[in-house]
Amino acid sequence: VELFRAMSQQQLEQSDAARASLEKATGLLDSLPEIGAKAADYGSGWHDRLSAELIRKEALALIQRG
């Protein structure tokens, strides 16, 4: 949710709020085991983790473009 919020805020020219939302989402995602980590077992939810990483990259690119 935070990633989509960040992208929406950026589109509404709320850059500070967008960066804060992206930071919050990044903190949540970074607390999870890395993709490809041997200890990580995402089970059937692996696609959710992958989707979140792809959306994070898109949000970061959007916010950096300003």
Predicted model as a PDB file, atoms N, CA, C, CB and O in Angstrom, pLDDT in the B-factor column:
MODEL        1                                                                  
ATOM      1  N   VAL A   1       0.829  -1.192   0.000  1.00 93.00           N  
ATOM      2  CA  VAL A   1       0.000   0.000   0.000  1.00 93.00           C  
ATOM      3  C   VAL A   1       0.870   1.251   0.000  1.00 93.00           C  
ATOM      4  CB  VAL A   1      -0.942   0.001   1.209  1.00 93.00           C  
ATOM      5  O   VAL A   1       0.580   2.208  -0.718  1.00 93.00           O  
ATOM      6  N   GLU A   2       1.924   1.252   0.791  1.00 96.00           N  
ATOM      7  CA  GLU A   2       2.778   2.442   0.885  1.00 96.00           C  
ATOM      8  C   GLU A   2       3.444   2.788  -0.444  1.00 96.00           C  
ATOM      9  CB  GLU A   2       3.843   2.233   1.947  1.00 96.00           C  
ATOM     10  O   GLU A   2       3.651   3.962  -0.750  1.00 96.00           O  
ATOM     11  N   LEU A   3       3.777   1.778  -1.225  1.00 97.00           N  
ATOM     12  CA  LEU A   3       4.404   2.047  -2.522  1.00 97.00           C  
ATOM     13  C   LEU A   3       3.434   2.733  -3.463  1.00 97.00           C  
ATOM     14  CB  LEU A   3       4.913   0.752  -3.152  1.00 97.00           C  
ATOM     15  O   LEU A   3       3.804   3.673  -4.167  1.00 97.00           O  
ATOM     16  N   PHE A   4       2.198   2.269  -3.478  1.00 97.00           N  
ATOM     17  CA  PHE A   4       1.199   2.907  -4.328  1.00 97.00           C  
ATOM     18  C   PHE A   4       0.863   4.300  -3.808  1.00 97.00           C  
ATOM     19  CB  PHE A   4      -0.069   2.047  -4.404  1.00 97.00           C  
ATOM     20  O   PHE A   4       0.618   5.218  -4.590  1.00 97.00           O  
ATOM     21  N   ARG A   5       0.854   4.451  -2.496  1.00 98.00           N  
ATOM     22  CA  ARG A   5       0.627   5.768  -1.911  1.00 98.00           C  
ATOM     23  C   ARG A   5       1.745   6.724  -2.330  1.00 98.00           C  
ATOM     24  CB  ARG A   5       0.543   5.672  -0.368  1.00 98.00           C  
ATOM     25  O   ARG A   5       1.480   7.871  -2.691  1.00 98.00           O  
ATOM     26  N   ALA A   6       2.972   6.261  -2.284  1.00 98.00           N  
ATOM     27  CA  ALA A   6       4.110   7.099  -2.668  1.00 98.00           C  
ATOM     28  C   ALA A   6       3.995   7.555  -4.120  1.00 98.00           C  
ATOM     29  CB  ALA A   6       5.426   6.340  -2.458  1.00 98.00           C  
ATOM     30  O   ALA A   6       4.236   8.722  -4.430  1.00 98.00           O  
ATOM     31  N   MET A   7       3.629   6.637  -5.004  1.00 98.00           N  
ATOM     32  CA  MET A   7       3.495   7.009  -6.413  1.00 98.00           C  
ATOM     33  C   MET A   7       2.337   7.982  -6.616  1.00 98.00           C  
ATOM     34  CB  MET A   7       3.290   5.759  -7.279  1.00 98.00           C  
ATOM     35  O   MET A   7       2.444   8.919  -7.409  1.00 98.00           O  
ATOM     36  N   SER A   8       1.238   7.767  -5.908  1.00 98.00           N  
ATOM     37  CA  SER A   8       0.092   8.677  -6.013  1.00 98.00           C  
ATOM     38  C   SER A   8       0.455  10.060  -5.502  1.00 98.00           C  
ATOM     39  CB  SER A   8      -1.109   8.128  -5.233  1.00 98.00           C  
ATOM     40  O   SER A   8       0.113  11.064  -6.127  1.00 98.00           O  
ATOM     41  N   GLN A   9       1.140  10.120  -4.380  1.00 98.00           N  
ATOM     42  CA  GLN A   9       1.544  11.399  -3.822  1.00 98.00           C  
ATOM     43  C   GLN A   9       2.476  12.139  -4.769  1.00 98.00           C  
ATOM     44  CB  GLN A   9       2.216  11.200  -2.472  1.00 98.00           C  
ATOM     45  O   GLN A   9       2.384  13.359  -4.907  1.00 98.00           O  
ATOM     46  N   GLN A  10       3.366  11.413  -5.415  1.00 98.00           N  
ATOM     47  CA  GLN A  10       4.271  12.054  -6.367  1.00 98.00           C  
ATOM     48  C   GLN A  10       3.490  12.650  -7.531  1.00 98.00           C  
ATOM     49  CB  GLN A  10       5.312  11.048  -6.885  1.00 98.00           C  
ATOM     50  O   GLN A  10       3.770  13.767  -7.967  1.00 98.00           O  
ATOM     51  N   GLN A  11       2.515  11.907  -8.031  1.00 97.00           N  
ATOM     52  CA  GLN A  11       1.692  12.410  -9.130  1.00 97.00           C  
ATOM     53  C   GLN A  11       0.890  13.644  -8.717  1.00 97.00           C  
ATOM     54  CB  GLN A  11       0.747  11.316  -9.621  1.00 97.00           C  
ATOM     55  O   GLN A  11       0.574  14.491  -9.552  1.00 97.00           O  
ATOM     56  N   LEU A  12       0.564  13.741  -7.438  1.00 98.00           N  
ATOM     57  CA  LEU A  12      -0.166  14.902  -6.912  1.00 98.00           C  
ATOM     58  C   LEU A  12       0.778  16.021  -6.478  1.00 98.00           C  
ATOM     59  CB  LEU A  12      -1.042  14.483  -5.733  1.00 98.00           C  
ATOM     60  O   LEU A  12       0.366  16.989  -5.839  1.00 98.00           O  
ATOM     61  N   GLU A  13       2.052  15.868  -6.838  1.00 97.00           N  
ATOM     62  CA  GLU A  13       3.105  16.847  -6.535  1.00 97.00           C  
ATOM     63  C   GLU A  13       3.296  17.054  -5.030  1.00 97.00           C  
ATOM     64  CB  GLU A  13       2.778  18.180  -7.194  1.00 97.00           C  
ATOM     65  O   GLU A  13       3.592  18.159  -4.575  1.00 97.00           O  
ATOM     66  N   GLN A  14       3.121  15.974  -4.272  1.00 98.00           N  
ATOM     67  CA  GLN A  14       3.372  15.973  -2.833  1.00 98.00           C  
ATOM     68  C   GLN A  14       4.678  15.217  -2.596  1.00 98.00           C  
ATOM     69  CB  GLN A  14       2.174  15.321  -2.035  1.00 98.00           C  
ATOM     70  O   GLN A  14       4.697  14.136  -2.007  1.00 98.00           O  
ATOM     71  N   SER A  15       5.766  15.818  -3.071  1.00 97.00           N  
ATOM     72  CA  SER A  15       7.059  15.133  -3.093  1.00 97.00           C  
ATOM     73  C   SER A  15       7.552  14.709  -1.721  1.00 97.00           C  
ATOM     74  CB  SER A  15       8.080  16.012  -3.725  1.00 97.00           C  
ATOM     75  O   SER A  15       8.066  13.600  -1.571  1.00 97.00           O  
ATOM     76  N   ASP A  16       7.408  15.563  -0.719  1.00 97.00           N  
ATOM     77  CA  ASP A  16       7.881  15.205   0.624  1.00 97.00           C  
ATOM     78  C   ASP A  16       7.111  14.003   1.173  1.00 97.00           C  
ATOM     79  CB  ASP A  16       7.741  16.406   1.584  1.00 97.00           C  
ATOM     80  O   ASP A  16       7.699  13.084   1.743  1.00 97.00           O  
ATOM     81  N   ALA A  17       5.802  14.022   0.995  1.00 98.00           N  
ATOM     82  CA  ALA A  17       4.978  12.910   1.462  1.00 98.00           C  
ATOM     83  C   ALA A  17       5.304  11.641   0.680  1.00 98.00           C  
ATOM     84  CB  ALA A  17       3.481  13.251   1.329  1.00 98.00           C  
ATOM     85  O   ALA A  17       5.312  10.547   1.244  1.00 98.00           O  
ATOM     86  N   ALA A  18       5.572  11.785  -0.616  1.00 98.00           N  
ATOM     87  CA  ALA A  18       5.923  10.631  -1.450  1.00 98.00           C  
ATOM     88  C   ALA A  18       7.220  10.000  -0.973  1.00 98.00           C  
ATOM     89  CB  ALA A  18       6.049  11.045  -2.926  1.00 98.00           C  
ATOM     90  O   ALA A  18       7.323   8.777  -0.874  1.00 98.00           O  
ATOM     91  N   ARG A  19       8.209  10.833  -0.677  1.00 98.00           N  
ATOM     92  CA  ARG A  19       9.479  10.293  -0.182  1.00 98.00           C  
ATOM     93  C   ARG A  19       9.302   9.601   1.166  1.00 98.00           C  
ATOM     94  CB  ARG A  19      10.520  11.408  -0.063  1.00 98.00           C  
ATOM     95  O   ARG A  19       9.917   8.567   1.425  1.00 98.00           O  
ATOM     96  N   ALA A  20       8.455  10.180   2.028  1.00 98.00           N  
ATOM     97  CA  ALA A  20       8.211   9.574   3.341  1.00 98.00           C  
ATOM     98  C   ALA A  20       7.518   8.215   3.187  1.00 98.00           C  
ATOM     99  CB  ALA A  20       7.353  10.515   4.221  1.00 98.00           C  
ATOM    100  O   ALA A  20       7.859   7.260   3.886  1.00 98.00           O  
ATOM    101  N   SER A  21       6.561   8.133   2.287  1.00 98.00           N  
ATOM    102  CA  SER A  21       5.862   6.860   2.063  1.00 98.00           C  
ATOM    103  C   SER A  21       6.806   5.819   1.471  1.00 98.00           C  
ATOM    104  CB  SER A  21       4.651   7.066   1.131  1.00 98.00           C  
ATOM    105  O   SER A  21       6.768   4.649   1.852  1.00 98.00           O  
ATOM    106  N   LEU A  22       7.647   6.248   0.542  1.00 98.00           N  
ATOM    107  CA  LEU A  22       8.622   5.337  -0.044  1.00 98.00           C  
ATOM    108  C   LEU A  22       9.605   4.845   1.016  1.00 98.00           C  
ATOM    109  CB  LEU A  22       9.374   6.023  -1.192  1.00 98.00           C  
ATOM    110  O   LEU A  22       9.979   3.672   1.029  1.00 98.00           O  
ATOM    111  N   GLU A  23      10.015   5.736   1.891  1.00 97.00           N  
ATOM    112  CA  GLU A  23      10.937   5.365   2.968  1.00 97.00           C  
ATOM    113  C   GLU A  23      10.301   4.332   3.897  1.00 97.00           C  
ATOM    114  CB  GLU A  23      11.358   6.611   3.770  1.00 97.00           C  
ATOM    115  O   GLU A  23      10.954   3.371   4.307  1.00 97.00           O  
ATOM    116  N   LYS A  24       9.038   4.532   4.223  1.00 97.00           N  
ATOM    117  CA  LYS A  24       8.328   3.595   5.090  1.00 97.00           C  
ATOM    118  C   LYS A  24       8.232   2.222   4.423  1.00 97.00           C  
ATOM    119  CB  LYS A  24       6.918   4.129   5.429  1.00 97.00           C  
ATOM    120  O   LYS A  24       8.484   1.197   5.055  1.00 97.00           O  
ATOM    121  N   ALA A  25       7.865   2.214   3.143  1.00 96.00           N  
ATOM    122  CA  ALA A  25       7.750   0.957   2.408  1.00 96.00           C  
ATOM    123  C   ALA A  25       9.104   0.262   2.300  1.00 96.00           C  
ATOM    124  CB  ALA A  25       7.172   1.206   1.011  1.00 96.00           C  
ATOM    125  O   ALA A  25       9.194  -0.957   2.448  1.00 96.00           O  
ATOM    126  N   THR A  26      10.142   1.031   2.045  1.00 95.00           N  
ATOM    127  CA  THR A  26      11.479   0.467   1.929  1.00 95.00           C  
ATOM    128  C   THR A  26      11.905  -0.180   3.241  1.00 95.00           C  
ATOM    129  CB  THR A  26      12.481   1.547   1.519  1.00 95.00           C  
ATOM    130  O   THR A  26      12.500  -1.257   3.241  1.00 95.00           O  
ATOM    131  N   GLY A  27      11.604   0.468   4.346  1.00 95.00           N  
ATOM    132  CA  GLY A  27      11.918  -0.109   5.650  1.00 95.00           C  
ATOM    133  C   GLY A  27      11.225  -1.439   5.872  1.00 95.00           C  
ATOM    134  O   GLY A  27      11.820  -2.384   6.390  1.00 95.00           O  
ATOM    135  N   LEU A  28       9.961  -1.506   5.475  1.00 93.00           N  
ATOM    136  CA  LEU A  28       9.212  -2.754   5.627  1.00 93.00           C  
ATOM    137  C   LEU A  28       9.782  -3.850   4.738  1.00 93.00           C  
ATOM    138  CB  LEU A  28       7.735  -2.533   5.302  1.00 93.00           C  
ATOM    139  O   LEU A  28       9.958  -4.984   5.181  1.00 93.00           O  
ATOM    140  N   LEU A  29      10.068  -3.516   3.489  1.00 91.00           N  
ATOM    141  CA  LEU A  29      10.597  -4.516   2.566  1.00 91.00           C  
ATOM    142  C   LEU A  29      12.010  -4.956   2.952  1.00 91.00           C  
ATOM    143  CB  LEU A  29      10.596  -3.967   1.145  1.00 91.00           C  
ATOM    144  O   LEU A  29      12.362  -6.128   2.819  1.00 91.00           O  
ATOM    145  N   ASP A  30      12.806  -4.015   3.427  1.00 90.00           N  
ATOM    146  CA  ASP A  30      14.179  -4.357   3.804  1.00 90.00           C  
ATOM    147  C   ASP A  30      14.246  -5.235   5.050  1.00 90.00           C  
ATOM    148  CB  ASP A  30      14.978  -3.093   4.035  1.00 90.00           C  
ATOM    149  O   ASP A  30      15.266  -5.873   5.308  1.00 90.00           O  
ATOM    150  N   SER A  31      13.165  -5.268   5.817  1.00 89.00           N  
ATOM    151  CA  SER A  31      13.156  -6.123   7.008  1.00 89.00           C  
ATOM    152  C   SER A  31      12.888  -7.586   6.656  1.00 89.00           C  
ATOM    153  CB  SER A  31      12.104  -5.630   8.000  1.00 89.00           C  
ATOM    154  O   SER A  31      13.050  -8.466   7.501  1.00 89.00           O  
ATOM    155  N   LEU A  32      12.484  -7.845   5.425  1.00 82.00           N  
ATOM    156  CA  LEU A  32      12.245  -9.219   4.968  1.00 82.00           C  
ATOM    157  C   LEU A  32      13.546  -9.827   4.461  1.00 82.00           C  
ATOM    158  CB  LEU A  32      11.162  -9.253   3.857  1.00 82.00           C  
ATOM    159  O   LEU A  32      14.462  -9.097   4.081  1.00 82.00           O  
ATOM    160  N   PRO A  33      13.637 -11.139   4.450  1.00 74.00           N  
ATOM    161  CA  PRO A  33      14.831 -11.774   3.885  1.00 74.00           C  
ATOM    162  C   PRO A  33      14.977 -11.400   2.412  1.00 74.00           C  
ATOM    163  CB  PRO A  33      14.761 -13.313   4.045  1.00 74.00           C  
ATOM    164  O   PRO A  33      13.983 -11.199   1.714  1.00 74.00           O  
ATOM    165  N   GLU A  34      16.203 -11.308   1.954  1.00 71.00           N  
ATOM    166  CA  GLU A  34      16.461 -10.946   0.562  1.00 71.00           C  
ATOM    167  C   GLU A  34      15.978 -12.033  -0.380  1.00 71.00           C  
ATOM    168  CB  GLU A  34      17.949 -10.685   0.343  1.00 71.00           C  
ATOM    169  O   GLU A  34      15.959 -13.216  -0.041  1.00 71.00           O  
ATOM    170  N   ILE A  35      15.593 -11.606  -1.561  1.00 67.00           N  
ATOM    171  CA  ILE A  35      15.241 -12.573  -2.590  1.00 67.00           C  
ATOM    172  C   ILE A  35      16.505 -13.334  -2.959  1.00 67.00           C  
ATOM    173  CB  ILE A  35      14.606 -11.877  -3.842  1.00 67.00           C  
ATOM    174  O   ILE A  35      17.552 -12.732  -3.198  1.00 67.00           O  
ATOM    175  N   GLY A  36      16.410 -14.617  -3.005  1.00 66.00           N  
ATOM    176  CA  GLY A  36      17.567 -15.440  -3.334  1.00 66.00           C  
ATOM    177  C   GLY A  36      18.354 -15.875  -2.113  1.00 66.00           C  
ATOM    178  O   GLY A  36      19.265 -16.695  -2.228  1.00 66.00           O  
ATOM    179  N   ALA A  37      18.020 -15.341  -0.938  1.00 59.00           N  
ATOM    180  CA  ALA A  37      18.718 -15.759   0.273  1.00 59.00           C  
ATOM    181  C   ALA A  37      18.376 -17.224   0.552  1.00 59.00           C  
ATOM    182  CB  ALA A  37      18.333 -14.850   1.488  1.00 59.00           C  
ATOM    183  O   ALA A  37      17.218 -17.630   0.466  1.00 59.00           O  
ATOM    184  N   LYS A  38      19.386 -17.996   0.883  1.00 60.00           N  
ATOM    185  CA  LYS A  38      19.168 -19.430   1.097  1.00 60.00           C  
ATOM    186  C   LYS A  38      18.212 -19.689   2.254  1.00 60.00           C  
ATOM    187  CB  LYS A  38      20.495 -20.133   1.358  1.00 60.00           C  
ATOM    188  O   LYS A  38      17.462 -20.665   2.237  1.00 60.00           O  
ATOM    189  N   ALA A  39      18.237 -18.821   3.254  1.00 52.00           N  
ATOM    190  CA  ALA A  39      17.374 -19.031   4.411  1.00 52.00           C  
ATOM    191  C   ALA A  39      15.943 -18.586   4.147  1.00 52.00           C  
ATOM    192  CB  ALA A  39      17.925 -18.294   5.610  1.00 52.00           C  
ATOM    193  O   ALA A  39      15.035 -18.932   4.902  1.00 52.00           O  
ATOM    194  N   ALA A  40      15.739 -17.826   3.087  1.00 60.00           N  
ATOM    195  CA  ALA A  40      14.409 -17.301   2.803  1.00 60.00           C  
ATOM    196  C   ALA A  40      13.539 -18.375   2.164  1.00 60.00           C  
ATOM    197  CB  ALA A  40      14.497 -16.070   1.889  1.00 60.00           C  
ATOM    198  O   ALA A  40      13.917 -18.988   1.166  1.00 60.00           O  
ATOM    199  N   ASP A  41      12.395 -18.587   2.742  1.00 64.00           N  
ATOM    200  CA  ASP A  41      11.427 -19.492   2.155  1.00 64.00           C  
ATOM    201  C   ASP A  41      10.104 -18.746   2.108  1.00 64.00           C  
ATOM    202  CB  ASP A  41      11.313 -20.836   2.966  1.00 64.00           C  
ATOM    203  O   ASP A  41       9.387 -18.659   3.105  1.00 64.00           O  
ATOM    204  N   TYR A  42       9.795 -18.217   0.949  1.00 64.00           N  
ATOM    205  CA  TYR A  42       8.570 -17.455   0.803  1.00 64.00           C  
ATOM    206  C   TYR A  42       7.377 -18.348   0.498  1.00 64.00           C  
ATOM    207  CB  TYR A  42       8.729 -16.423  -0.281  1.00 64.00           C  
ATOM    208  O   TYR A  42       6.244 -17.872   0.426  1.00 64.00           O  
ATOM    209  N   GLY A  43       7.622 -19.609   0.324  1.00 68.00           N  
ATOM    210  CA  GLY A  43       6.535 -20.536   0.050  1.00 68.00           C  
ATOM    211  C   GLY A  43       5.725 -20.089  -1.155  1.00 68.00           C  
ATOM    212  O   GLY A  43       6.281 -19.695  -2.180  1.00 68.00           O  
ATOM    213  N   SER A  44       4.420 -20.152  -1.021  1.00 66.00           N  
ATOM    214  CA  SER A  44       3.563 -19.776  -2.134  1.00 66.00           C  
ATOM    215  C   SER A  44       3.460 -18.263  -2.303  1.00 66.00           C  
ATOM    216  CB  SER A  44       2.189 -20.362  -1.942  1.00 66.00           C  
ATOM    217  O   SER A  44       2.867 -17.800  -3.277  1.00 66.00           O  
ATOM    218  N   GLY A  45       4.022 -17.482  -1.380  1.00 72.00           N  
ATOM    219  CA  GLY A  45       3.955 -16.026  -1.464  1.00 72.00           C  
ATOM    220  C   GLY A  45       5.145 -15.391  -2.152  1.00 72.00           C  
ATOM    221  O   GLY A  45       5.313 -14.173  -2.087  1.00 72.00           O  
ATOM    222  N   TRP A  46       5.978 -16.184  -2.810  1.00 76.00           N  
ATOM    223  CA  TRP A  46       7.182 -15.632  -3.442  1.00 76.00           C  
ATOM    224  C   TRP A  46       6.839 -14.586  -4.489  1.00 76.00           C  
ATOM    225  CB  TRP A  46       8.003 -16.745  -4.080  1.00 76.00           C  
ATOM    226  O   TRP A  46       7.574 -13.614  -4.667  1.00 76.00           O  
ATOM    227  N   HIS A  47       5.721 -14.784  -5.185  1.00 83.00           N  
ATOM    228  CA  HIS A  47       5.357 -13.833  -6.234  1.00 83.00           C  
ATOM    229  C   HIS A  47       4.957 -12.477  -5.646  1.00 83.00           C  
ATOM    230  CB  HIS A  47       4.211 -14.395  -7.082  1.00 83.00           C  
ATOM    231  O   HIS A  47       5.137 -11.447  -6.295  1.00 83.00           O  
ATOM    232  N   ASP A  48       4.418 -12.469  -4.432  1.00 84.00           N  
ATOM    233  CA  ASP A  48       4.088 -11.201  -3.776  1.00 84.00           C  
ATOM    234  C   ASP A  48       5.360 -10.412  -3.471  1.00 84.00           C  
ATOM    235  CB  ASP A  48       3.289 -11.452  -2.476  1.00 84.00           C  
ATOM    236  O   ASP A  48       5.403  -9.195  -3.650  1.00 84.00           O  
ATOM    237  N   ARG A  49       6.379 -11.109  -3.016  1.00 83.00           N  
ATOM    238  CA  ARG A  49       7.651 -10.457  -2.710  1.00 83.00           C  
ATOM    239  C   ARG A  49       8.296  -9.899  -3.975  1.00 83.00           C  
ATOM    240  CB  ARG A  49       8.606 -11.441  -2.020  1.00 83.00           C  
ATOM    241  O   ARG A  49       8.812  -8.782  -3.979  1.00 83.00           O  
ATOM    242  N   LEU A  50       8.260 -10.676  -5.029  1.00 86.00           N  
ATOM    243  CA  LEU A  50       8.819 -10.223  -6.288  1.00 86.00           C  
ATOM    244  C   LEU A  50       8.051  -9.013  -6.828  1.00 86.00           C  
ATOM    245  CB  LEU A  50       8.806 -11.361  -7.307  1.00 86.00           C  
ATOM    246  O   LEU A  50       8.654  -8.048  -7.297  1.00 86.00           O  
ATOM    247  N   SER A  51       6.742  -9.072  -6.759  1.00 92.00           N  
ATOM    248  CA  SER A  51       5.920  -7.930  -7.201  1.00 92.00           C  
ATOM    249  C   SER A  51       6.243  -6.678  -6.406  1.00 92.00           C  
ATOM    250  CB  SER A  51       4.428  -8.256  -7.068  1.00 92.00           C  
ATOM    251  O   SER A  51       6.348  -5.589  -6.971  1.00 92.00           O  
ATOM    252  N   ALA A  52       6.398  -6.826  -5.111  1.00 91.00           N  
ATOM    253  CA  ALA A  52       6.715  -5.676  -4.266  1.00 91.00           C  
ATOM    254  C   ALA A  52       8.053  -5.055  -4.658  1.00 91.00           C  
ATOM    255  CB  ALA A  52       6.740  -6.089  -2.793  1.00 91.00           C  
ATOM    256  O   ALA A  52       8.185  -3.831  -4.663  1.00 91.00           O  
ATOM    257  N   GLU A  53       9.029  -5.870  -4.982  1.00 91.00           N  
ATOM    258  CA  GLU A  53      10.334  -5.347  -5.399  1.00 91.00           C  
ATOM    259  C   GLU A  53      10.231  -4.591  -6.720  1.00 91.00           C  
ATOM    260  CB  GLU A  53      11.350  -6.488  -5.528  1.00 91.00           C  
ATOM    261  O   GLU A  53      10.847  -3.538  -6.886  1.00 91.00           O  
ATOM    262  N   LEU A  54       9.461  -5.121  -7.649  1.00 95.00           N  
ATOM    263  CA  LEU A  54       9.284  -4.448  -8.935  1.00 95.00           C  
ATOM    264  C   LEU A  54       8.544  -3.116  -8.763  1.00 95.00           C  
ATOM    265  CB  LEU A  54       8.517  -5.358  -9.911  1.00 95.00           C  
ATOM    266  O   LEU A  54       8.893  -2.118  -9.394  1.00 95.00           O  
ATOM    267  N   ILE A  55       7.533  -3.112  -7.913  1.00 97.00           N  
ATOM    268  CA  ILE A  55       6.788  -1.876  -7.653  1.00 97.00           C  
ATOM    269  C   ILE A  55       7.672  -0.869  -6.934  1.00 97.00           C  
ATOM    270  CB  ILE A  55       5.523  -2.165  -6.821  1.00 97.00           C  
ATOM    271  O   ILE A  55       7.580   0.331  -7.191  1.00 97.00           O  
ATOM    272  N   ARG A  56       8.531  -1.350  -6.031  1.00 96.00           N  
ATOM    273  CA  ARG A  56       9.443  -0.437  -5.342  1.00 96.00           C  
ATOM    274  C   ARG A  56      10.368   0.251  -6.348  1.00 96.00           C  
ATOM    275  CB  ARG A  56      10.271  -1.196  -4.281  1.00 96.00           C  
ATOM    276  O   ARG A  56      10.596   1.456  -6.251  1.00 96.00           O  
ATOM    277  N   LYS A  57      10.893  -0.492  -7.295  1.00 97.00           N  
ATOM    278  CA  LYS A  57      11.771   0.100  -8.310  1.00 97.00           C  
ATOM    279  C   LYS A  57      11.033   1.152  -9.128  1.00 97.00           C  
ATOM    280  CB  LYS A  57      12.330  -0.988  -9.237  1.00 97.00           C  
ATOM    281  O   LYS A  57      11.590   2.202  -9.445  1.00 97.00           O  
ATOM    282  N   GLU A  58       9.793   0.873  -9.465  1.00 97.00           N  
ATOM    283  CA  GLU A  58       8.985   1.820 -10.233  1.00 97.00           C  
ATOM    284  C   GLU A  58       8.718   3.088  -9.420  1.00 97.00           C  
ATOM    285  CB  GLU A  58       7.653   1.171 -10.660  1.00 97.00           C  
ATOM    286  O   GLU A  58       8.815   4.198  -9.943  1.00 97.00           O  
ATOM    287  N   ALA A  59       8.381   2.917  -8.141  1.00 98.00           N  
ATOM    288  CA  ALA A  59       8.121   4.068  -7.280  1.00 98.00           C  
ATOM    289  C   ALA A  59       9.384   4.913  -7.111  1.00 98.00           C  
ATOM    290  CB  ALA A  59       7.600   3.605  -5.905  1.00 98.00           C  
ATOM    291  O   ALA A  59       9.329   6.141  -7.168  1.00 98.00           O  
ATOM    292  N   LEU A  60      10.496   4.262  -6.908  1.00 97.00           N  
ATOM    293  CA  LEU A  60      11.769   4.977  -6.747  1.00 97.00           C  
ATOM    294  C   LEU A  60      12.104   5.782  -8.004  1.00 97.00           C  
ATOM    295  CB  LEU A  60      12.910   3.984  -6.433  1.00 97.00           C  
ATOM    296  O   LEU A  60      12.509   6.941  -7.910  1.00 97.00           O  
ATOM    297  N   ALA A  61      11.938   5.175  -9.168  1.00 97.00           N  
ATOM    298  CA  ALA A  61      12.219   5.872 -10.422  1.00 97.00           C  
ATOM    299  C   ALA A  61      11.299   7.072 -10.597  1.00 97.00           C  
ATOM    300  CB  ALA A  61      12.070   4.918 -11.608  1.00 97.00           C  
ATOM    301  O   ALA A  61      11.745   8.139 -11.019  1.00 97.00           O  
ATOM    302  N   LEU A  62      10.032   6.907 -10.279  1.00 97.00           N  
ATOM    303  CA  LEU A  62       9.064   8.006 -10.412  1.00 97.00           C  
ATOM    304  C   LEU A  62       9.427   9.167  -9.499  1.00 97.00           C  
ATOM    305  CB  LEU A  62       7.643   7.516 -10.095  1.00 97.00           C  
ATOM    306  O   LEU A  62       9.388  10.325  -9.913  1.00 97.00           O  
ATOM    307  N   ILE A  63       9.775   8.860  -8.271  1.00 97.00           N  
ATOM    308  CA  ILE A  63      10.074   9.899  -7.281  1.00 97.00           C  
ATOM    309  C   ILE A  63      11.412  10.578  -7.607  1.00 97.00           C  
ATOM    310  CB  ILE A  63      10.109   9.294  -5.852  1.00 97.00           C  
ATOM    311  O   ILE A  63      11.551  11.786  -7.418  1.00 97.00           O  
ATOM    312  N   GLN A  64      12.369   9.830  -8.083  1.00 96.00           N  
ATOM    313  CA  GLN A  64      13.666  10.427  -8.449  1.00 96.00           C  
ATOM    314  C   GLN A  64      13.539  11.345  -9.657  1.00 96.00           C  
ATOM    315  CB  GLN A  64      14.696   9.330  -8.742  1.00 96.00           C  
ATOM    316  O   GLN A  64      14.243  12.350  -9.753  1.00 96.00           O  
ATOM    317  N   ARG A  65      12.638  11.001 -10.582  1.00 94.00           N  
ATOM    318  CA  ARG A  65      12.417  11.875 -11.740  1.00 94.00           C  
ATOM    319  C   ARG A  65      11.784  13.189 -11.335  1.00 94.00           C  
ATOM    320  CB  ARG A  65      11.540  11.182 -12.770  1.00 94.00           C  
ATOM    321  O   ARG A  65      11.981  14.226 -11.969  1.00 94.00           O  
ATOM    322  N   GLY A  66      10.998  13.114 -10.234  1.00 83.00           N  
ATOM    323  CA  GLY A  66      10.348  14.305  -9.693  1.00 83.00           C  
ATOM    324  C   GLY A  66       9.303  14.779 -10.597  1.00 83.00           C  
ATOM    325  O   GLY A  66       8.643  15.776 -10.308  1.00 83.00           O  
TER     326      GLY A  66                                                      
ENDMDL                                                                          
END                                                                             
